[in-house]
Amino acid sequence: MTLKFSHLYLIFTSNNDVQDLLIFGHNIDAWLIYVLIFFGLTSLAFVSVWMTGFLTERQSGKSIKQPWE
């Protein structure tokens, strides 16, 4: 694959450019759904880690200190 061909293959100007293109066997609509699911799961993981840490600190009996204290 030449540099010129990869340049044309990987750079798009709008969603219409990739309308019929398959990336790893899936069209762009499927990839957009996969990305939304991924972002949703990672945001849930972030919130759960934050809440677990908060509850652990709260149940430890010590006062919750700010990082600069």
Secondary structure as UniProt FT lines:
FT   HELIX           3..10
FT   HELIX           15..18
FT   TURN            19..20
FT   TURN            24..25
FT   HELIX           28..59
FT   TURN            67..68
//
